Amino acid sequence: MSSKQAVAAAAIASTILGNPSLQLGTTSSTPLAVVAFNPPLQQHHRNYASIVLKSSAVSESPSVSADSSDDDNDTDKNNNSNKSWWKEFQLKDSTLAPSVINDFPILATSFDADGKIISPTDKHDDDGKQKKRLVYLDSAATSQKPNAVTSALTAYYEHANSNVHRGAHALSREATEQYEAARDKVSSFINANSRNEIVFTSGATEAINLVATTLSQTCGQPPKNARDLYLTKGDEIIITESEHHSNIVPWQMVAERTGAVLKYVPACSATGGFDLDAFAELITPNTKFVSVQHVSNVLGSINPVDEIVEIVRSKAAPGAKIMLDACQSVPHMGVDVQKLNVDFIAASGHKMCGPTGIGFLWGKESVLNSLPPYKGGGEMIDEVYMDHSTYAPAPARFEAGTPAIAQAIGLGAAIDYLNKIGMERIHDYEVELADYLRRRLEEVKGVTVLGPPVGTERAALCAFVTDAVHPSDLGTFLDVEGVAIRAGHHCCQPLHRALGYSHSARASLYFYNTKEDVDDFISVLEDTLKFFGSLGSDAIDEADSDDNFVPLF
């Protein structure tokens, strides 16, 4: 048995033998008032391998070993006269990735025949075979970090380490200056009106939870301060079925605490795209809050923010607020909060070349100051007495305790790095590379790409499913070949259910990826699918059973 076969067999065995009794959470006993606009009559809650989503319909998928017209079409597709077009294809900005690759030492990682990381000083593995290079296609989960960021972290700890704001000595002043300079950089990066509109958080999840928690702090009762914003029974919160769990679960909690009604826009069953007509039908004079993704982390689709804002401002309650989950947009395109005309955005630093453990909430200054504090402690106060306290204005109001100083400074360094390249250049490069990835995947037999069709602008990621192998097994096999993708539901279980799948594989790109990265990925993917196809449909059907799948998050 070859090493590839051994790995594949182990992957299949791990899936078949996976413990189906593992429970990854519990269901709340308190029913929520959840409303969807015209939910589809046909439910697609089926086993993973039973359907294939086409660009315009959901249809039954043939067995991988059966003859069918779809197989004939796939064969024709792969054997057409233009099948080698990609060999001559050149990116317009082919110098971008090579010019930055050395800034990311981790991208020089290489692997031996068993997929294990080997020392960078060894040119060959123990068997004398050429080592495999890392092809990192998981930047939607987290980006790699350039030397400029890691050096900034080291420099802070070696030369400026101190607590901020409270010290009179030189180290504290230096730490404070660097920390607050990072706030200025974030503010400028998204064109905020004021630095006071930037609240540092641990990430986008905390940013969304900050807003959700403060709006529901009184559990639906009027707050003591009449100027504070709050949600109460009968108020409507609008999200979509395509959201990341971090933009679903907090609002479920809000609905439980306040009696507000949580409504969602169903995902389009063909593409998962944003249904503006359904959205408009859901908005009523009782709508008080809308929270949606800017860019889908599964579909790669870019939501129509201008139209969303226009509908909310014209049909919702006066003063209704809009939040954007901007995790997949801020790192990849220019984001101007003044032009977006929303009330909040949430973003994560680790997806934009920054450290983990840092992100930010942007909110209009007047809106932030109408929210009660999120946590209590030092830094966020004005005056403290034994019977009451008063609070600082934003952003200090929401930054209780010692902040993530080094991480914020690292985020500032990441923004400096991105600005040096230019966000317009990064966006244009990724649009072309994403289209190239989408076109290459379109030509792989047995692969169905989720999201917008070829020719539609999309973010630099593609989630996909295959006839031949479960996403977890595919990810394991590609990892042995040095290709890093993500497998699982990508924290979007409702979306996957709506599309008829439980999980998918996802390849995601950043400006440091090259055409060669895509080509190597496609080559390994095709080889892997051919190998699994050779195992026979019975083995594949058993391995693809979701009843036995332990998901990779």
LINBEL-V191132 format. One record per helix or strand. SS is the DSSP state (@ for helix, = for strand). FROM is the first residue (numbers start at 1). LEN is the number of residues. If there is no record, write none. Layout:
SS;FROM;LEN, SS;FROM;LEN
This chain:
@;3;14, =;34;3, @;48;3, =;51;3, =;58;3, @;69;10, @;85;4, @;95;9, @;105;4, =;110;2, =;117;1, =;124;1, =;130;1, =;132;2, =;135;2, =;138;1, @;147;13, @;170;20, @;195;3, =;198;4, @;204;12, =;236;5, @;245;3, @;249;10, =;261;5, @;276;7, =;287;7, =;295;1, =;302;1, @;305;11, =;321;5, @;337;4, =;344;5, @;349;3, =;359;5, @;365;4, =;381;4, =;389;3, @;396;3, @;405;17, @;423;20, =;447;3, =;461;6, @;471;10, =;483;2, =;486;3, @;493;7, =;504;5, @;515;19, @;537;7, @;546;3
